[in-house]
Amino acid sequence: MEKLNCGDVKTFNLLFRSYYKPLFFYALRITREHEACKDIIQETFSQFWEERKKIPVRYSINAYLYRMVRNKSLNYIQKQKRQAEGNQHYAYLLPHHTAITTNLDHQKLLHLIDQQVELFPPRQKQVFLLSRKQGLSHKEIARQLGLSVKTVETFIFRSLKQLKVHLKKFS
């Protein structure tokens, strides 16, 4: 840790080479997504390097890295779950008598939604896309954009209301 705290890149590279594969397979067991694991490991080592001076010497590097990967993997799963739920929201925007029966219908719906989202005011559009496309929670969006959670909720409510009105025209 002392060498890392002094900015020793060779030590960091050795650490990276030693831990990359075991951490990758650990993340893979959690997420079951190869590409996501690469990103998780990269983020872990980037964050570790940035925060190396803040990490108390008493911590085991091994335990610290595994905990970071575990947390990032679980966060990834939660984000994917929120994204999937957000995508399911699109189906509820259609009137109740309309059902998406084919992939083509689904693609048309997504295209119509994307067109309408492009017409939103910039901040509303930004909030909606962070929520539905990136799967961020209202609290995460508020923190990221410097807004209140209530403002984020209002933007989401307005967006969904506008989409429902717009999609009724196409049913």
C-alpha positions, 0 to 999 in steps of 0.5 A: 500500500505504501508504494501505491500511495506514493504513485508507484505505477509498476506496483499498480501494474503488478497488482492489476496483472495478478488480480485481473483474472480472479476478479473477472471470474468472480464478477462473471459468477455474479453478473453472468455477462462477459462484457459487463465484467470487463467494464466492472474490473476496469472501473474497479481498478480505476477507482482503486487507483484514484482512491489509493491514498484514502484506503487505510493501510490496515485493509487487505488489498485482496479483500478490498478489491473483491468487495469493490467488484462485488458491490459494482457487480451487484450495482450492475445487476440492479441497474439492468433490472431497473432498465428492464423495468423501464423498458416494460413501462413502454408497453404500458404506454399503449392503450389497453386494447393494443398488444405488441404481437411482433418484433416489428410492432415492438420496433415501431413502438420504440421508434415512436417513443424515441421520436416523442422523447426528442421533442421533450424540453432538454432537461426533461429529456435528459431526466427521462433518458437517464431513468429509462435508458440508463436505468438510474434511480430517481435519487441517482438522477437527482444527485447527478443533475443537482435536482431534487428527487421531487423534480425528477419525479415530476419530469418522469410523470410529465414524460410518461403522460406525454408519451401516453397521449402521443401513443393514443393517436397511433393506436 
